[in-house]
């Protein structure tokens, strides 16, 4: 019975992290920590080196995960925190693979995913990056995006 509880806590933590990431992106990255996130909105040719200040957010999310592991494995009565830490880690891996590897091509591991979902994620993220300022951006989530990004693009016919 415990294994089902551990799996549930882990999966619930992964799902909850999408909302944490959305909140952090909208109100922290595009808020008081814009100075860390700003270089991520600049075109690639304007950046120097491989790393961005935006990569510091890895630590922002890794620290709570690590604390959950440390506390959960150190104190038996807090053992369930271990599975929250695992869920945060799994979401971090998903975020890294989709955002840094697939969307921004920082690593050349996935050449081309071609499905409605992957195209929708690309469109939503492209829409977000259409602005280089912290104001007036849309689509702050990663895995859950507005259904409008899943619709096929159609060319407007002109009446000439």
C-alpha positions in Angstrom: 0.0 0.0 0.0 2.9 2.4 0.8 4.2 2.1 -2.8 1.0 3.5 -4.2 1.2 6.4 -1.8 4.8 7.1 -2.8 3.9 7.0 -6.5 0.9 9.3 -5.9 3.0 11.8 -4.0 5.7 11.8 -6.6 3.3 12.2 -9.5 1.3 14.9 -7.7 4.5 16.8 -7.0 5.5 16.6 -10.7 2.0 18.0 -11.7 2.1 20.7 -9.0 5.5 21.8 -10.2 4.0 22.9 -13.5 2.0 25.5 -11.6 4.9 26.4 -9.4 7.0 27.0 -12.5 4.2 29.0 -14.1 3.9 31.2 -11.0 7.7 31.6 -10.7 8.0 32.5 -14.4 5.2 35.0 -14.4 5.8 36.7 -11.1 9.4 36.2 -10.2 11.3 35.8 -13.5 9.2 38.5 -15.1 9.1 40.4 -11.8 11.8 41.2 -9.2 14.4 38.7 -10.7 14.0 39.9 -14.3 17.8 40.8 -14.2 18.5 37.0 -14.0 15.9 36.1 -16.7 16.4 39.0 -19.2 19.3 37.5 -21.1 17.1 34.5 -21.9 14.8 36.7 -23.9 17.7 38.1 -26.0 18.4 36.6 -29.4 21.1 33.9 -29.3 23.6 35.9 -31.4 23.6 38.7 -28.7 24.7 36.3 -26.0 28.3 35.5 -25.0 29.1 31.9 -24.0 27.0 28.9 -23.3 25.5 29.9 -19.9 22.9 32.5 -19.2 22.1 34.3 -15.9 18.7 32.6 -16.3 20.5 29.3 -15.6 20.6 30.4 -11.9 17.0 29.4 -11.6 18.1 25.8 -11.7 19.4 26.4 -8.2 16.2 28.0 -7.1 14.3 24.8 -7.9 17.1 22.3 -7.0 17.6 23.6 -3.5 14.0 22.7 -2.3 14.3 19.4 -4.0 17.6 18.7 -2.2 16.2 19.8 1.1 13.3 17.4 0.7 15.7 14.5 0.0 17.9 15.5 3.0 15.1 16.0 5.5 13.0 13.0 4.2 15.9 10.6 4.4 17.2 11.9 7.7 14.1 11.9 9.7 11.7 8.9 9.5 8.6 10.9 10.4 9.3 13.2 7.4 10.1 10.3 5.0 7.3 11.3 2.6 9.2 14.5 1.8 11.6 12.3 -0.1 8.9 11.7 -2.7 8.2 15.4 -3.1 11.9 15.8 -3.7 11.8 13.1 -6.3 8.8 14.7 -8.0 10.6 18.1 -8.1 13.6 16.3 -9.6 11.5 14.6 -12.3 9.8 17.9 -13.2 13.3 19.5 -13.4 14.5 16.8 -15.8 11.3 17.2 -17.9 11.8 20.9 -18.0 15.4 20.6 -18.9 14.7 18.2 -21.7 11.8 20.1 -23.2 12.9 23.7 -22.6 16.7 23.6 -22.9 17.2 20.6 -25.2 14.1 20.6 -27.4 12.9 24.2 -27.6 16.2 26.2 -27.3 18.4 23.5 -28.8 21.2 24.1 -26.2 22.1 20.5 -26.7 21.6 18.6 -30.0 20.0 15.5 -28.6 16.5 15.7 -30.2 16.6 16.6 -33.8 12.9 17.0 -34.4 9.9 16.0 -32.5 6.9 16.3 -34.7 3.5 16.0 -33.1 0.7 18.2 -32.3 1.7 18.5 -28.7 5.4 19.3 -29.4 4.4 21.9 -32.1 2.0 23.5 -29.6 4.7 23.8 -27.0 7.0 25.3 -29.6 4.4 27.9 -30.7 3.5 28.8 -27.1 7.1 29.3 -26.2 7.8 31.2 -29.4 4.9 33.5 -28.6 6.4 34.1 -25.1 9.8 35.0 -26.6 8.3 37.3 -29.2 8.8 40.0 -26.5 12.2 40.9 -25.2 10.8 42.9 -22.3 9.3 41.6 -19.0 5.9 43.2 -19.7 3.1 42.0 -22.0 4.4 38.4 -22.4 2.0 35.5 -22.5 2.3 31.7 -22.1 4.3 31.3 -19.0 3.8 27.6 -18.6 5.8 24.8 -20.2 3.7 21.6 -20.3 0.2 23.1 -20.0 -0.4 25.7 -22.7 -3.4 27.5 -24.2 -5.3 25.3 -26.7 -4.9 28.1 -29.4 -1.3 26.9 -29.8 -2.4 23.5 -30.9 -4.5 24.7 -33.8 -3.1 24.3 -37.3 -1.8 27.5 -38.8 -3.6 28.5 -42.0 -2.7 31.0 -44.6 -5.1 33.8 -45.1 -6.4 33.9 -48.6 -6.4 37.3 -50.3 -9.0 38.3 -52.8 -6.9 39.7 -55.6 
